[in-house]
Amino acid sequence: MIKINIKKMLHGSSGEMELACDFEIEKNDFLAISGPSGSGKTTLLRIIAGLEECEGEIAVESEVWQNKKIKLPPQKREVGFVFQDFALFPNMSVIENLLYVKKDKEFAFELLKMAGLEELAVRYPNTLSGGQKQRVALCRALMRKPKILLMDEPFSALDPVMREKLQNDIAEFHTRFDLTTIMVSHSPSEIYRLANKMIVLNNGKVEKFSSPKELLLKTSGSAKFAFEGKIIDIVGVDVINIAIISIANQIVEVVISKKEAEELKIGDKVVVSSKAYNPLIRKI
Ligand SMILES: Nc1ncnc2c1ncn2[C@@H]1O[C@H](COP(=O)(O)OP(=O)(O)OP(=O)(O)O)[C@@H](O)[C@H]1O
């Protein structure tokens, strides 16, 4: 079990904010942390890694990483950290980046092989694609066989194809190396695919803590499907009213009642759902 009960005053753009989180996860959990910009997600990861001072307690299985008396330095905490911007050493080849963490050539090649990067071992980071760099960063984070893998928006700089490849690697590494993983992400699909638990952080506090299914699925009750969108226009055509709604990259029209047309306005966030019909899925 991993227990985190920490406090830290943060100086945000709109004044002081207390980061105060108290939660527990189990070994082998994959926890996703989501929440608005500035809510304290990165700081929480840095605190777990020992890179930021704070008050409180952190215990990982039977080991205390921090309490009133103890504060293990980052190198004594068994964590691997994957940053948003890869943070590879530019003057070292791929294999040197891994061996810098631990001189275990056999394990380094095993990781590179798993990530399909074996051929790139002697290449330098500036000759790699974003997806390859992030997979190297993931391998490097695992060199010390960490108990906890921390990832701060690992997919944010990647295109959709690379994102999917990295997701597969992360899922495989998580299981194979018996990891407990904590990942900051804004992407519902990535969270749903990878995580079994999810926290929504708001203003430094744990606002929601549940399964991704519970927190992300928009269908409730008997609704067959549901999407979140924003009203971009409301128009009257003959005697009917139509709301024009933007959902992801699509624009849809939904017929609404006169009363709804009076109550809704442009800019409102809405959920569009259907109960009566099963949705049809057509490959495009
Ligand atoms: N060491 C620190 N001391 C005081 N305040 C800090 C410290 N580190 C970060 N902050 C402030 O705390 C707030 C939260 O920052 P943090 O980077 O943790 O948010 P975030 O949720 O990760 O945001 P984003 O999604 O934009 O990356 C910010 O306003 C930041 O300026």
The ligand as an SDF file (V2000), in Angstrom:
LIG
                    3D

 31 33  0  0  0  0  0  0  0  0999 V2000
    7.9670   25.0050   -5.1880 N   0  0  0  0  0  0  0  0  0  0  0  0
    6.8920   25.7770   -5.2760 C   0  0  0  0  0  0  0  0  0  0  0  0
    6.6170   26.6790   -4.3170 N   0  0  0  0  0  0  0  0  0  0  0  0
    5.5180   27.4390   -4.3890 C   0  0  0  0  0  0  0  0  0  0  0  0
    4.6390   27.4050   -5.3990 N   0  0  0  0  0  0  0  0  0  0  0  0
    4.8570   26.5310   -6.4000 C   0  0  0  0  0  0  0  0  0  0  0  0
    5.9920   25.6620   -6.3860 C   0  0  0  0  0  0  0  0  0  0  0  0
    5.9440   24.8850   -7.4930 N   0  0  0  0  0  0  0  0  0  0  0  0
    4.8340   25.2540   -8.1720 C   0  0  0  0  0  0  0  0  0  0  0  0
    4.1820   26.2550   -7.5300 N   0  0  0  0  0  0  0  0  0  0  0  0
    2.9120   26.8780   -7.9430 C   0  0  0  0  0  0  0  0  0  0  0  0
    1.8900   25.9540   -7.6480 O   0  0  0  0  0  0  0  0  0  0  0  0
    0.8640   25.9650   -8.6420 C   0  0  0  0  0  0  0  0  0  0  0  0
    0.6250   24.5470   -9.1390 C   0  0  0  0  0  0  0  0  0  0  0  0
    1.6750   24.1800  -10.0080 O   0  0  0  0  0  0  0  0  0  0  0  0
    1.7610   22.7500  -10.7090 P   0  0  0  0  0  0  0  0  0  0  0  0
    2.8260   22.8320  -11.7630 O   0  0  0  0  0  0  0  0  0  0  0  0
    1.9000   21.7090   -9.6820 O   0  0  0  0  0  0  0  0  0  0  0  0
    0.3260   22.6340  -11.3860 O   0  0  0  0  0  0  0  0  0  0  0  0
   -0.2240   21.6190  -12.4810 P   0  0  0  0  0  0  0  0  0  0  0  0
   -1.5420   21.1730  -12.0070 O   0  0  0  0  0  0  0  0  0  0  0  0
    0.8050   20.5790  -12.7680 O   0  0  0  0  0  0  0  0  0  0  0  0
   -0.4000   22.5610  -13.7430 O   0  0  0  0  0  0  0  0  0  0  0  0
   -0.2460   22.2540  -15.3300 P   0  0  0  0  0  0  0  0  0  0  0  0
   -1.3820   21.3400  -15.7060 O   0  0  0  0  0  0  0  0  0  0  0  0
   -0.3960   23.6100  -15.9450 O   0  0  0  0  0  0  0  0  0  0  0  0
    1.1140   21.6570  -15.5480 O   0  0  0  0  0  0  0  0  0  0  0  0
    1.3370   26.9080   -9.7290 C   0  0  0  0  0  0  0  0  0  0  0  0
    0.6040   28.0950   -9.6250 O   0  0  0  0  0  0  0  0  0  0  0  0
    2.8190   27.1180   -9.4330 C   0  0  0  0  0  0  0  0  0  0  0  0
    3.2210   28.4340   -9.7610 O   0  0  0  0  0  0  0  0  0  0  0  0
  1  2  1  0
  2  3  1  0
  2  7  2  0
  3  4  2  0
  4  5  1  0
  5  6  2  0
  6  7  1  0
  6 10  1  0
  7  8  1  0
  8  9  2  0
  9 10  1  0
 10 11  1  0
 11 12  1  0
 11 30  1  0
 12 13  1  0
 13 14  1  0
 13 28  1  0
 14 15  1  0
 15 16  1  0
 16 17  2  0
 16 18  1  0
 16 19  1  0
 19 20  1  0
 20 21  2  0
 20 22  1  0
 20 23  1  0
 23 24  1  0
 24 25  2  0
 24 26  1  0
 24 27  1  0
 28 29  1  0
 28 30  1  0
 30 31  1  0
M  END
$$$$
